[in-house]
Amino acid sequence: MAKVRNRRRVKLGLLGSGTVGEAVQDFVFGELKGKSGADLALEIVKIYTRQPKQKKWYATHPSLFTTRAEEVIDHPEADIIVEALGFQRQRQLHTFKNYILRAFKKGKCVVTSDKAVLARFGKEIWTAAEKYGRELRFEACVGGGIPIIRSLTESFATEEPESIYGIVNGTCNYVLSEMKRSGKSYQAALREAQERGYAETNPKADTTGLDAEAKLILLTVVAFGLHMESGVIWREGIEEIQAIDFLYADRKGRCTIKHLAVANSDGAALACFVSPVLVPHDHFLATIDGPTNAIFFKGKRSGGEEADEREKRDWNYVFVGPGAGGGPTAVALLGDVCELARRGGGRGPSPRGLRARDHFSPQSVDQIAGCFYVRFIVKDRPGIVGDICQTFGKARINISEIWQLSHSEEELRELAKSYRLAGKPGRILPFVITLERATVGQIKNALKIIGRKDYVLVDPVWFPIWRN
Ligand SMILES: NC(=O)c1ccc[n+]([C@@H]2O[C@H](COP(=O)([O-])OP(=O)(O)OC[C@H]3O[C@@H](n4cnc5c(N)ncnc54)[C@H](OP(=O)(O)O)[C@@H]3O)[C@@H](O)[C@H]2O)c1
């Protein structure tokens, strides 16, 4: 890395010129140019995009753009490769992974915001980084601008992690916050999120929990040294949540609904899931609205079970901030770039995590235990609630409470409409049963039996209730 008037020059090759890639260019070419901190001058030597002429900075920097990724990766002056590509199809991740591996082979370090490629091919990528002695940095992959990865790997280096959990998907949080705030339907809240730029035209990766799953995979690698494959984690999205769930949550449970990513250890097994969760109004996470992210970390030594008696408290560390957006994500990417450059280009191994690998094993989904919220919509006739409670009883699941609200005609009409239920809205009966501690396997089995009953109009919607 050359020095320019006492400022070390760091030369980047940039893969991607979408929202994030362009924000990186704004930082390097725009008004903030040269204001990256006293000791470093960031420079971009090549940018890969398939459509250079459509890009904002093409007019002023045409020679920097290329439609060949290899020209970026192989560029002799590029010290660090910044990968900010986004996939539409799974097989594209394979190509992106190969770009990263090529960079290592060429002796370069990589900084990425691409959580999908790391969640899918992380093991192969980290192995290659070790083999070639190059570093991979990925602060921008989780929590956008929130410095969670570095905090976990560096600040908590001597901590024994107990749990990490929180709101990691701004789109889901925006949609759920709007449903709570204004009583909007899921579809209306999603439409608004799309209009305001908080949700993609195709929002599936966010609303089905895939994006949160990828982030949780990375958080568990970093915090617990456990690399889970995609598909192993119990994953539920927000698409089944209805306005009526917020009514029950609020009026009966004094709670709201948040989409959370959770990894909880009992010392050996790690219970991981991504799901809507009923969160009490007085929990800090209940107050996080809009596209903001908030991630809790709890360790055993600083206040947990291994803490000194006098210091034993229920300490949690909380990281809050913008979970997405070009600006915050570019700041996180360039923070990693600066960190690598200051350490002389990253000759050491990649920071993979706090723990030695294989310290933990994932708990099977069916064994994950908790208290649960189950919302039913049935035909309104006598004996149904009793029949459902009996089925839970036979499955050795204890009922905690039965919640029933008297609904307005309008609420029932909206509910019937959203499920396309024919007949008079007055003939449908929504209600909620909350369950005492049970396993996911027990609940699935009981609901399989209940789902076959002729009175069930809609598959029951169920998810965990937060318990500290
Ligand atoms: N946006 C955020 O707030 C945010 C936050 C954290 C992390 N991330 C992650 O950062 C990455 C970039 O996000 P973004 O918001 O900038 O996405 P984006 O606006 O959709 O841009 C995606 C970039 O990837 C390129 N690309 C897409 N498919 C490609 C393919 N098949 N082959 C080659 N290039 C392809 C696009 O190329 P063209 O230029 O040719 O169209 C574009 O430059 C993603 O992995 C995303 O998950 C985003």
Ligand as a Chemical Component Dictionary entry (heavy atoms), coordinates in Angstrom:
data_LIG
# 
_chem_comp.id                   LIG 
_chem_comp.type                 NON-POLYMER 
_chem_comp.pdbx_formal_charge   0 
_chem_comp.three_letter_code    LIG 
# 
loop_
_chem_comp_atom.comp_id 
_chem_comp_atom.atom_id 
_chem_comp_atom.alt_atom_id 
_chem_comp_atom.type_symbol 
_chem_comp_atom.charge 
_chem_comp_atom.model_Cartn_x 
_chem_comp_atom.model_Cartn_y 
_chem_comp_atom.model_Cartn_z 
_chem_comp_atom.pdbx_ordinal 
LIG N1  N1  N 0  -28.931 -2.724  0.777   1  
LIG C1  C1  C 0  -28.662 -2.909  2.053   2  
LIG O1  O1  O 0  -29.135 -2.174  2.906   3  
LIG C2  C2  C 0  -27.748 -4.026  2.489   4  
LIG C3  C3  C 0  -27.346 -4.093  3.836   5  
LIG C4  C4  C 0  -26.462 -5.091  4.251   6  
LIG C5  C5  C 0  -26.043 -6.028  3.328   7  
LIG N2  N2  N 1  -26.484 -5.966  2.028   8  
LIG C6  C6  C 0  -25.980 -6.968  1.095   9  
LIG O2  O2  O 0  -25.069 -6.318  0.208   10 
LIG C7  C7  C 0  -25.171 -6.915  -1.085  11 
LIG C8  C8  C 0  -25.549 -5.836  -2.098  12 
LIG O3  O3  O 0  -26.797 -5.284  -1.731  13 
LIG P1  P1  P 0  -27.472 -4.110  -2.578  14 
LIG O4  O4  O 0  -28.574 -3.588  -1.740  15 
LIG O5  O5  O -1 -26.437 -3.184  -3.088  16 
LIG O6  O6  O 0  -28.106 -4.933  -3.790  17 
LIG P2  P2  P 0  -28.524 -4.355  -5.210  18 
LIG O7  O7  O 0  -28.821 -2.910  -5.141  19 
LIG O8  O8  O 0  -29.573 -5.284  -5.727  20 
LIG O9  O9  O 0  -27.196 -4.527  -6.087  21 
LIG C9  C9  C 0  -26.723 -5.808  -6.365  22 
LIG C10 C10 C 0  -25.438 -5.744  -7.147  23 
LIG O10 O10 O 0  -25.121 -7.104  -7.453  24 
LIG C11 C11 C 0  -25.026 -7.224  -8.852  25 
LIG N3  N3  N 0  -25.586 -8.496  -9.314  26 
LIG C12 C12 C 0  -26.817 -8.969  -9.098  27 
LIG N4  N4  N 0  -26.945 -10.184 -9.695  28 
LIG C13 C13 C 0  -25.788 -10.433 -10.297 29 
LIG C14 C14 C 0  -25.303 -11.516 -11.073 30 
LIG N5  N5  N 0  -26.062 -12.560 -11.351 31 
LIG N6  N6  N 0  -24.064 -11.465 -11.549 32 
LIG C15 C15 C 0  -23.295 -10.398 -11.266 33 
LIG N7  N7  N 0  -23.689 -9.337  -10.551 34 
LIG C16 C16 C 0  -24.924 -9.366  -10.055 35 
LIG C17 C17 C 0  -25.826 -6.085  -9.443  36 
LIG O11 O11 O 0  -25.250 -5.929  -10.698 37 
LIG P3  P3  P 0  -25.604 -4.787  -11.776 38 
LIG O12 O12 O 0  -24.877 -3.575  -11.267 39 
LIG O13 O13 O 0  -25.040 -5.325  -13.010 40 
LIG O14 O14 O 0  -27.080 -4.638  -11.770 41 
LIG C18 C18 C 0  -25.565 -4.979  -8.449  42 
LIG O15 O15 O 0  -24.374 -4.331  -8.745  43 
LIG C19 C19 C 0  -26.211 -8.019  -0.972  44 
LIG O16 O16 O 0  -25.558 -9.234  -0.753  45 
LIG C20 C20 C 0  -27.025 -7.611  0.231   46 
LIG O17 O17 O 0  -27.604 -8.717  0.887   47 
LIG C21 C21 C 0  -27.302 -4.983  1.602   48 
# 
loop_
_chem_comp_bond.comp_id 
_chem_comp_bond.atom_id_1 
_chem_comp_bond.atom_id_2 
_chem_comp_bond.value_order 
_chem_comp_bond.pdbx_ordinal 
LIG N1  C1  SING 1  
LIG C1  O1  DOUB 2  
LIG C1  C2  SING 3  
LIG C2  C3  SING 4  
LIG C2  C21 DOUB 5  
LIG C3  C4  DOUB 6  
LIG C4  C5  SING 7  
LIG C5  N2  DOUB 8  
LIG N2  C6  SING 9  
LIG N2  C21 SING 10 
LIG C6  O2  SING 11 
LIG C6  C20 SING 12 
LIG O2  C7  SING 13 
LIG C7  C8  SING 14 
LIG C7  C19 SING 15 
LIG C8  O3  SING 16 
LIG O3  P1  SING 17 
LIG P1  O4  DOUB 18 
LIG P1  O5  SING 19 
LIG P1  O6  SING 20 
LIG O6  P2  SING 21 
LIG P2  O7  DOUB 22 
LIG P2  O8  SING 23 
LIG P2  O9  SING 24 
LIG O9  C9  SING 25 
LIG C9  C10 SING 26 
LIG C10 O10 SING 27 
LIG C10 C18 SING 28 
LIG O10 C11 SING 29 
LIG C11 N3  SING 30 
LIG C11 C17 SING 31 
LIG N3  C12 SING 32 
LIG N3  C16 SING 33 
LIG C12 N4  DOUB 34 
LIG N4  C13 SING 35 
LIG C13 C14 SING 36 
LIG C13 C16 DOUB 37 
LIG C14 N5  SING 38 
LIG C14 N6  DOUB 39 
LIG N6  C15 SING 40 
LIG C15 N7  DOUB 41 
LIG N7  C16 SING 42 
LIG C17 O11 SING 43 
LIG C17 C18 SING 44 
LIG O11 P3  SING 45 
LIG P3  O12 DOUB 46 
LIG P3  O13 SING 47 
LIG P3  O14 SING 48 
LIG C18 O15 SING 49 
LIG C19 O16 SING 50 
LIG C19 C20 SING 51 
LIG C20 O17 SING 52 
# 
